[in-house]
Amino acid sequence: MLGAMNTALYRNPLLLRVCICLISLALAVTPCLAQGDPWQSLRLLKRGLGFVFIGQDQTCRYGELQEVTDTNISIKTAQSSVVIPKSDLLRVRSGFGGRPVANDNPNMPLFTLYSGRSSWADLLAFAPFESKGHPYSTVTFSLKTKDGGLHKGFLSKVTAEEITLTDKVGSATTFPKGQVDYVDYIREKPLSDKQEFYWEELGMGMIFDPQLYPRMFHLGDIMPVTLYRSTLVEEDSPVVCK
C-alpha cells in the first residue's frame, strides 16, 4: 500500500505539492506562547500585512506591521515609518486595505487582534455573537480561573457578573467574574486582503493556493487575543477611531 501511495504522489504533482506544504507547515507550527500575555500574540501576526493601530489617545493609523520587539512595534504608513511604544498601543484591528470601518459596526469585536487593556466591557461586546442564539456564528474563548484551571469553549453567555462557555457536546459551564484570572478571544490569524477574498470565493479551488493551507487544515492558524486580566485595573470606556 505504501508503494501505491508513493506512486500516486509522484504521478500527481498537485497532490505531492500539497503533501510537501502540509509537512512544512506542521514542522513550522510554533509552540504555545505564554498564557495571558497579549503582547506576545502580536508576534503571531504576519509581517507586511496592513492593520489599524489605535493609540491610547484613540488616534488611529493604518499601516503595515514591520517589527515587534519587547518594548514597541514598528509600522509603515503611507507617509512614513512609525515606532509605537508598548505603553501607547491600545488596540490593533484588522486593516481591510485601509478602508474605514464605522465605530458602530456590530462586527467590530471580531476584528480585534490585540488589546492593550483589561476590559470586561470588551467581552460584553461579543454578546451579539453568543453561540446559543447564533449557532453559525460561534466565537471561541479560553479562560483561566484563579485556582489555575484552564477552560476553552464557545461563548454561550456573558453578563456583567459572569461568563458561560459551552463545549463541543453542548455542556455549559458558568464562571463568576470574581473567579476569573484572564480571558482570551481565540481567533484565526489574519490573511492578506487578497487571501481573505480567495478564502471566501474560491470554494474547492482553495487547494491550489498553499497560502490558504494553514487555515484550511488548521495548522497553527489560530491566535489568542487577551481581553480581560484580573491583575490589571479595568478600563471599560469605548474604543473609537478619532
Buried (B, 14 or more C-beta within 10 A) or exposed (E): EEEEEEEEBEEEEEBBBBEEBBEEBEEEEEEEBEBBEBBBBBEBBEEEBBBBBBBBEBEBBBBBBBEBEEEBBBBBBEEEEBEBEBEBBBBBBBBBEBEEBEEEEEEBBBBBBBBBBBBBBBBBBBEEBBBBEEEEEBBBBBBBBEEEEEBEBBBBBBEEEBBBBBEEEEEBEEBEBEBBBBBBBBBBBBBBBEBBEBBEEBEEEBBEBBBBBBBBBEBBBBBBBBBBBBEEEEBEEEBEBE
